[in-house]
Amino acid sequence: MNNFQYKVLLPTSGTGSRLGEITKNLNKSLVPLNGRATICYVLDSYPEDVPIVVTLGFLGQSVKDFLEKEYPNRIFEFVWVDKYEGPGSSLGYSMLKAKENLQCPFIFHACDGVFVEPIPEPTHNWIGGYVEDWTTSKLPLKQYRTHTMKDGKMLHTNEKGGEGFDSIHVGLDGVFDYKMYWEILETIYTKDPNDAQVSDVPILDEMIKRGVEFTWVPYSVWLDTGNLDALDATTKYLATHQQERLL
């Protein structure tokens, strides 16, 4: 039984356009990884009694049906998102639709990110970052936002393609100060409802500017499935490590 009460926000409402033909008729959270849907690996990271708030949009019914069938003992709160593509759509908009379900500490977990290392509870504010050796990485690092850290705390995020950073932003955030989080997101969204780039990142930066501390949680393994190169690398990693466990 989980003693600290929190929830997990798992946004699956987007179209997964960076995966091209793979997600033409398949929600990105259901993309198969060595025989299992991506979302199954995500759920492996959380105790069964932690409520999972799932935003639904593109092919959302298929996601809902899958989760209810495969996880009858899990607690899901499904939130339908009307604008999941085109004008007015953004990650921020999808998140706002789930605001009423998340009036408590929560973890924001992008549905295309798989982690094999433990994910801490949001008993304080924290941000997950990927810390692979950049010089040998085959991932398209210019596609990702990054972090600048000092003494284990985040100073700020950086735009995509920058240099001189400490870790990659992986879309995994622990939010303890949830009231401020939602207030900031509403303010950002209201300024320009058609800004397709509204996400968790500007919220985190604004909270830091207001004096909120975010502890850095570094991950040496991050299995991204959000683009074709990363999906290929993730599939190979899982195949290799699943085989190792069998030996």
RODO-2510 file (C-alpha; in nm, 4 decimals, decimal comma):
residues 247
     n   res          X          Y          Z
     1     m     0,0000     0,0000     0,0000
     2     n     0,1311     0,3431    -0,0963
     3     n     0,1390     0,5686     0,2134
     4     f     0,2023     0,9003     0,0382
     5     q    -0,1018     0,9942    -0,1662
     6     y    -0,0242     1,1079    -0,5174
     7     k    -0,1278     1,0480    -0,8779
     8     v     0,0459     1,0107    -1,2133
     9     l    -0,0445     1,2208    -1,5158
    10     l     0,0014     1,0173    -1,8330
    11     p    -0,0855     1,2174    -2,1478
    12     t    -0,1709     0,9939    -2,4444
    13     s    -0,3884     1,2394    -2,6362
    14     g    -0,1335     1,3477    -2,9013
    15     t    -0,1019     1,2035    -3,2520
    16     g     0,2603     1,0875    -3,2225
    17     s     0,3404     1,2467    -3,5581
    18     r     0,7187     1,2066    -3,5166
    19     l     0,6734     0,8314    -3,5571
    20     g     0,5309     0,8702    -3,9073
    21     e     0,3438     0,5720    -4,0489
    22     i     0,3745     0,3735    -3,7252
    23     t     0,1166     0,5935    -3,5524
    24     k    -0,1085     0,6521    -3,8516
    25     n    -0,3605     0,4062    -3,7071
    26     l    -0,2089     0,3443    -3,3644
    27     n    -0,1853     0,5604    -3,0546
    28     k     0,1785     0,6224    -2,9608
    29     s     0,1278     0,4765    -2,6129
    30     l     0,0363     0,1423    -2,7712
    31     v     0,3399     0,1162    -2,9996
    32     p     0,4784    -0,2358    -2,9396
    33     l     0,8182    -0,2852    -2,7777
    34     n     0,9296    -0,6469    -2,7942
    35     g     0,5777    -0,7805    -2,7603
    36     r     0,4414    -0,5288    -2,5081
    37     a     0,2771    -0,1909    -2,5548
    38     t     0,4923     0,1065    -2,4532
    39     i     0,2410     0,2079    -2,1874
    40     c     0,2874    -0,1285    -2,0135
    41     y     0,6512    -0,0476    -1,9441
    42     v     0,5473     0,2924    -1,8091
    43     l     0,2955     0,1390    -1,5687
    44     d     0,5609    -0,1028    -1,4438
    45     s     0,7225     0,1937    -1,2682
    46     y     0,4295     0,2589    -1,0325
    47     p     0,2571     0,0709    -0,7491
    48     e    -0,0802    -0,0714    -0,8431
    49     d    -0,2690     0,1481    -0,5956
    50     v    -0,1415     0,4787    -0,7414
    51     p    -0,4175     0,6399    -0,9537
    52     i    -0,3163     0,7037    -1,3152
    53     v    -0,4786     1,0046    -1,4851
    54     v    -0,4789     0,9357    -1,8594
    55     t    -0,5628     1,2024    -2,1165
    56     l    -0,7374     1,0577    -2,4218
    57     g    -0,7595     1,2114    -2,7674
    58     f    -0,6183     1,0560    -3,0837
    59     l    -0,7555     0,6998    -3,1030
    60     g    -0,8347     0,7434    -2,7361
    61     q    -1,0977     0,4714    -2,7149
    62     s    -0,8390     0,2120    -2,8109
    63     v    -0,6161     0,3273    -2,5248
    64     k    -0,9031     0,3199    -2,2774
    65     d    -1,0170    -0,0264    -2,3904
    66     f    -0,6628    -0,1642    -2,3704
    67     l    -0,5980    -0,0356    -2,0194
    68     e    -0,9308    -0,1509    -1,8798
    69     k    -0,8812    -0,4986    -2,0257
    70     e    -0,5150    -0,5466    -1,9367
    71     y    -0,5213    -0,3776    -1,5944
    72     p    -0,8562    -0,4528    -1,4282
    73     n    -0,7107    -0,3841    -1,0819
    74     r    -0,5499    -0,0517    -1,1671
    75     i    -0,7102     0,2824    -1,0821
    76     f    -0,7495     0,4900    -1,3981
    77     e    -0,9061     0,8323    -1,4345
    78     f    -0,9718     0,8994    -1,8023
    79     v    -0,9892     1,2577    -1,9278
    80     w    -1,1075     1,3228    -2,2826
    81     v    -0,9346     1,6007    -2,4754
    82     d    -1,1324     1,7624    -2,7563
    83     k    -0,8463     1,9538    -2,9213
    84     y    -0,5620     1,7062    -2,9646
    85     e    -0,4451     1,8218    -3,3086
    86     g    -0,4641     2,1390    -3,5154
    87     p    -0,5266     2,4965    -3,3893
    88     g    -0,5559     2,5245    -3,0131
    89     s    -0,3989     2,1875    -2,9415
    90     s    -0,0905     2,1490    -2,7236
    91     l     0,0435     1,9373    -2,4434
    92     g    -0,0419     2,2242    -2,2104
    93     y    -0,4056     2,2233    -2,3218
    94     s    -0,4325     1,8476    -2,2660
    95     m    -0,2802     1,8876    -1,9220
    96     l    -0,5265     2,1606    -1,8290
    97     k    -0,8158     1,9298    -1,9102
    98     a    -0,6877     1,7052    -1,6306
    99     k    -0,6440     1,9837    -1,3752
   100     e    -0,9446     1,8914    -1,1616
   101     n    -0,8233     1,5331    -1,1389
   102     l    -0,4839     1,6451    -1,0113
   103     q    -0,5497     1,8547    -0,7033
   104     c    -0,2744     1,6737    -0,5177
   105     p     0,0975     1,6075    -0,5633
   106     f     0,1556     1,4222    -0,8900
   107     i     0,4118     1,2931    -1,1358
   108     f     0,4065     1,4110    -1,4955
   109     h     0,5205     1,1178    -1,7091
   110     a     0,5345     1,1544    -2,0874
   111     c     0,3825     0,8363    -2,2299
   112     d     0,6736     0,7792    -2,4687
   113     g     0,9383     0,7550    -2,1950
   114     v     1,0355     0,4255    -2,0305
   115     f     1,2595     0,4053    -1,7220
   116     v     1,4194     0,1000    -1,5676
   117     e     1,5529     0,2853    -1,2627
   118     p     1,3237     0,3780    -0,9692
   119     i     1,0983     0,6821    -0,9933
   120     p     1,0667     0,8710    -0,6623
   121     e     0,7365     0,9817    -0,5153
   122     p     0,6557     1,3540    -0,5447
   123     t     0,7119     1,4208    -0,1749
   124     h     0,9074     1,7229    -0,3012
   125     n     0,9574     1,8896    -0,6378
   126     w     1,2027     1,7095    -0,8669
   127     i     1,2952     1,6805    -1,2335
   128     g     1,4287     1,3729    -1,4102
   129     g     1,7219     1,4126    -1,6476
   130     y     1,9085     1,1796    -1,8819
   131     v     2,2846     1,1715    -1,8315
   132     e     2,4302     0,9407    -2,0970
   133     d     2,7748     1,0159    -2,2397
   134     w     2,6814     1,2756    -2,5017
   135     t     2,9866     1,2059    -2,7164
   136     t     2,8841     0,8458    -2,7809
   137     s     2,5057     0,8824    -2,7875
   138     k     2,3274     0,7861    -3,1072
   139     l     2,0091     0,9672    -3,0042
   140     p     1,9153     1,2883    -3,1916
   141     l     2,0011     1,5106    -2,8944
   142     k     1,9210     1,8315    -3,0828
   143     q     1,5536     1,7332    -3,0669
   144     y     1,5445     1,7618    -2,6880
   145     r     1,5381     2,0417    -2,4334
   146     t     1,8119     2,0310    -2,1721
   147     h     1,8848     2,1234    -1,8083
   148     t     2,1430     2,3395    -1,6373
   149     m     2,2058     2,2281    -1,2799
   150     k     2,3978     2,3446    -0,9734
   151     d     2,4484     2,1555    -0,6476
   152     g     2,1824     1,9008    -0,7381
   153     k     1,9167     2,1651    -0,8107
   154     m     1,7851     2,2832    -1,1459
   155     l     1,8758     2,6391    -1,2439
   156     h     1,6792     2,6474    -1,5705
   157     t     1,5932     2,4572    -1,8864
   158     n     1,7489     2,5294    -2,2249
   159     e     1,6066     2,5401    -2,5751
   160     k     1,6597     2,2486    -2,8126
   161     g     1,9961     2,2216    -2,9818
   162     g     2,1944     2,4146    -2,7213
   163     e     2,5356     2,3247    -2,5798
   164     g     2,6869     2,3243    -2,2325
   165     f     2,4054     2,1439    -2,0492
   166     d     2,3950     1,8901    -1,7660
   167     s     2,1145     1,6565    -1,8737
   168     i     1,8345     1,5979    -2,1238
   169     h     1,4759     1,6829    -2,0291
   170     v     1,2920     1,3505    -2,0368
   171     g     0,9352     1,4521    -1,9550
   172     l     0,9402     1,3133    -1,6015
   173     d     0,8621     1,5654    -1,3269
   174     g     0,7623     1,5297    -0,9638
   175     v     0,5226     1,8111    -0,8687
   176     f     0,4650     1,8726    -0,4991
   177     d     0,3552     2,2389    -0,5296
   178     y     0,0668     2,1522    -0,7570
   179     k    -0,1452     2,4630    -0,6897
   180     m     0,1270     2,6926    -0,8202
   181     y     0,1857     2,4556    -1,1127
   182     w    -0,1744     2,4816    -1,2321
   183     e    -0,1952     2,8561    -1,1723
   184     i     0,1128     2,9108    -1,3892
   185     l    -0,0078     2,6803    -1,6648
   186     e    -0,3437     2,8579    -1,6807
   187     t    -0,1665     3,1942    -1,7075
   188     i     0,0647     3,0725    -1,9846
   189     y    -0,2177     2,9101    -2,1791
   190     t    -0,4473     3,2124    -2,1495
   191     k    -0,1812     3,4429    -2,2986
   192     d    -0,1868     3,2454    -2,6244
   193     p    -0,4287     2,9520    -2,6488
   194     n    -0,2986     2,8744    -2,9987
   195     d     0,0624     2,8290    -2,8909
   196     a     0,1298     2,4642    -2,9798
   197     q     0,4539     2,4655    -2,7778
   198     v     0,2918     2,5031    -2,4344
   199     s     0,4209     2,2159    -2,2217
   200     d     0,5544     2,1332    -1,8764
   201     v     0,8862     2,3117    -1,9425
   202     p     0,7810     2,6795    -1,9146
   203     i     0,5856     2,5923    -1,6008
   204     l     0,8956     2,4498    -1,4363
   205     d     1,1041     2,7521    -1,5354
   206     e     0,8490     2,9946    -1,3945
   207     m     0,8267     2,8031    -1,0684
   208     i     1,2047     2,8193    -1,0365
   209     k     1,1952     3,1940    -1,1000
   210     r     0,9507     3,2192    -0,8095
   211     g     1,1953     3,0459    -0,5796
   212     v     1,0719     2,6871    -0,5939
   213     e     1,3536     2,4321    -0,5746
   214     f     1,3554     2,1278    -0,8005
   215     t     1,5856     1,8428    -0,7066
   216     w     1,7655     1,6808    -0,9981
   217     v     1,6989     1,3074    -1,0438
   218     p     1,9560     1,1798    -1,2978
   219     y     1,8854     0,8679    -1,5044
   220     s     2,1580     0,6691    -1,6760
   221     v     1,8974     0,4804    -1,8821
   222     w     1,6128     0,6531    -2,0662
   223     l     1,4206     0,4553    -2,3240
   224     d     1,2555     0,7124    -2,5468
   225     t     0,9998     0,6010    -2,8058
   226     g     0,8925     0,9428    -2,9316
   227     n     1,0884     0,9457    -3,2583
   228     l     1,2082     0,6790    -3,5014
   229     d     1,5762     0,6808    -3,4033
   230     a     1,4972     0,6628    -3,0332
   231     l     1,2354     0,3924    -3,0864
   232     d     1,4905     0,1789    -3,2710
   233     a     1,7489     0,2259    -2,9937
   234     t     1,4906     0,1418    -2,7258
   235     t     1,3769    -0,1735    -2,9056
   236     k     1,7359    -0,2967    -2,9338
   237     y     1,8084    -0,2170    -2,5689
   238     l     1,5067    -0,4106    -2,4451
   239     a     1,5812    -0,7060    -2,6722
   240     t     1,9387    -0,7242    -2,5437
   241     h     1,8502    -0,6922    -2,1764
   242     q     1,5547    -0,9295    -2,1952
   243     q     1,7874    -1,1878    -2,3489
   244     e     2,0447    -1,1261    -2,0720
   245     r     1,7834    -1,2043    -1,8087
   246     l     1,7119    -1,5365    -1,9752
   247     l     2,0771    -1,6472    -1,9685
***
